[in-house]
Amino acid sequence: MSPALWERLVIAYVSADVVPFAHDPTLDDCRAAKAAYMVDAPFELRPRLPGMVNASGRVAARTHLVVTNCVTGDVTYDQVILLDSDPPSGASAGDFESVPEISWEKVVPQELARYPVFFPRVARIKSVDPPFAYIDLGGTNPLQIGDVLRAFAGANGEKRAPVFLTVTSTDTKLVQVLFADNPGDPIPQKGDYVEPVPKPAQIPAAPTPLPSPTRSKHR
C-alpha cells in the first residue's frame, strides 16, 4: 500500500485535522503544532505463512495504533489491529500495489471501524452549571452512564488541573456530566478539552518498535 493511501485511510478513521510529519513526531512537535493528540499508526506487512488467511492470495498487514495526549503526554489509546486485503481478481492477482484501491480501500476502513478511537472528534465542554457540565460530541455519543471523563486542558489548549467528570446523561446532542463542586476543588470551564479516563485493559505493554513505519500526527 502506498504511504499516501494509508495516510488518507487513517485520517478518515480518526476524523481529524492533520499535521503530517516526514520524521517520527515527538511531543515537542505535537505541542508546537498546537495539536491535542498525536496518532502513531505504522503500516507493516505480515509474513505469508501456510495455513493463514493470507496464504490464499490476500496480503496481510497490521498497524499498532497509539494515540498520545499532546498536552499531558499520556497514552490514551493503544491497540494492535490486524489487516487482510481483499483477494486478488483475475486481472490483478499478485499485483496489489498497482491497484491499492481494490485490495485495501474497502477492507481497511471496515476493520478500523471495529476499533473506534473514543470520540469521533476532539470533545469540549459547551457549558457549565455546577455541579453539572455539558459536553458537545457532535451528535454522536459512544458513552454510557457512569463512564468517567477528565477535563485536561483549558479553552486555550494549555494544561489545566484535571477535573474528573462522571456521565449522568447520554443525550446525543449534549452529554451531561457531574463533577465535585466542593470549596477549593478545580471546576471545569466552558471550552475545556475533555477525554475518557483510559481503562487499564486499553493500555497493553509496549510492543517492539516496528521497522520503517509511516507515521502521521493528527489533531
FENSUL-V451064 format. One record per residue. RES is the residue in three letters. SS is DSSP state (H for helix, E for strand, - for the rest). PSI is psi as a letter, one per 40 degrees, with the letter a starting at -180 (none if undefined). Layout:
RES,SS,PSI ; RES,SS,PSI
//
This chain:
MET,-,h ; SER,-,i ; PRO,H,d ; ALA,H,d ; LEU,H,d ; TRP,H,d ; GLU,H,d ; ARG,H,d ; LEU,H,d ; VAL,H,d ; ILE,H,d ; ALA,H,d ; TYR,H,d ; VAL,H,e ; SER,-,f ; ALA,-,i ; ASP,-,i ; VAL,E,h ; VAL,E,g ; PRO,-,i ; PHE,-,h ; ALA,-,d ; HIS,-,i ; ASP,-,h ; PRO,-,i ; THR,-,i ; LEU,H,d ; ASP,H,d ; ASP,H,d ; CYS,H,d ; ARG,H,d ; ALA,H,d ; ALA,-,e ; LYS,-,f ; ALA,-,i ; ALA,-,d ; TYR,E,i ; MET,E,h ; VAL,E,h ; ASP,E,h ; ALA,E,g ; PRO,-,i ; PHE,-,h ; GLU,E,h ; LEU,E,i ; ARG,-,i ; PRO,-,i ; ARG,-,h ; LEU,-,h ; PRO,-,h ; GLY,-,e ; MET,-,i ; VAL,H,d ; ASN,H,e ; ALA,H,e ; SER,H,e ; GLY,-,e ; ARG,-,i ; VAL,-,h ; ALA,E,i ; ALA,E,i ; ARG,E,i ; THR,E,i ; HIS,E,g ; LEU,E,h ; VAL,E,h ; VAL,E,h ; THR,E,h ; ASN,E,h ; CYS,-,d ; VAL,-,d ; THR,-,d ; GLY,-,e ; ASP,-,i ; VAL,E,h ; THR,E,e ; TYR,E,h ; ASP,E,h ; GLN,E,h ; VAL,E,h ; ILE,E,h ; LEU,E,i ; LEU,E,i ; ASP,E,h ; SER,-,i ; ASP,-,i ; PRO,-,i ; PRO,-,i ; SER,-,i ; GLY,-,d ; ALA,-,d ; SER,-,e ; ALA,-,h ; GLY,-,e ; ASP,-,g ; PHE,-,d ; GLU,H,d ; SER,H,d ; VAL,H,f ; PRO,H,d ; GLU,H,d ; ILE,H,d ; SER,H,d ; TRP,-,d ; GLU,-,d ; LYS,-,d ; VAL,H,d ; VAL,H,d ; PRO,H,d ; GLN,H,d ; GLU,H,d ; LEU,H,d ; ALA,-,e ; ARG,-,e ; TYR,-,g ; PRO,-,i ; VAL,-,g ; PHE,-,c ; PHE,-,i ; PRO,-,e ; ARG,-,i ; VAL,-,h ; ALA,E,i ; ARG,E,i ; ILE,E,h ; LYS,E,d ; SER,E,i ; VAL,E,h ; ASP,E,g ; PRO,-,h ; PRO,-,f ; PHE,E,i ; ALA,E,i ; TYR,E,h ; ILE,E,h ; ASP,E,h ; LEU,-,e ; GLY,-,f ; GLY,-,e ; THR,-,i ; ASN,-,h ; PRO,-,e ; LEU,-,i ; GLN,-,i ; ILE,-,h ; GLY,-,e ; ASP,-,i ; VAL,E,h ; LEU,E,i ; ARG,E,i ; ALA,E,h ; PHE,E,e ; ALA,E,i ; GLY,-,a ; ALA,-,d ; ASN,-,e ; GLY,-,e ; GLU,-,i ; LYS,E,h ; ARG,E,i ; ALA,E,h ; PRO,E,i ; VAL,E,h ; PHE,E,h ; LEU,E,h ; THR,E,h ; VAL,E,h ; THR,E,e ; SER,E,i ; THR,-,f ; ASP,-,i ; THR,-,e ; LYS,-,d ; LEU,E,h ; VAL,E,h ; GLN,E,h ; VAL,E,i ; LEU,E,h ; PHE,-,i ; ALA,-,h ; ASP,-,f ; ASN,-,i ; PRO,-,h ; GLY,-,e ; ASP,-,i ; PRO,-,i ; ILE,-,i ; PRO,-,i ; GLN,-,i ; LYS,-,h ; GLY,-,e ; ASP,-,i ; TYR,E,h ; VAL,E,i ; GLU,E,i ; PRO,E,i ; VAL,-,h ; PRO,-,h ; LYS,-,i ; PRO,H,d ; ALA,H,e ; GLN,H,e ; ILE,-,g ; PRO,-,i ; ALA,-,i ; ALA,-,h ; PRO,-,i ; THR,-,h ; PRO,-,i ; LEU,-,i ; PRO,-,i ; SER,-,f ; PRO,-,i ; THR,-,h ; ARG,-,i ; SER,-,i ; LYS,E,h ; HIS,E,i ; ARG,-,none
//
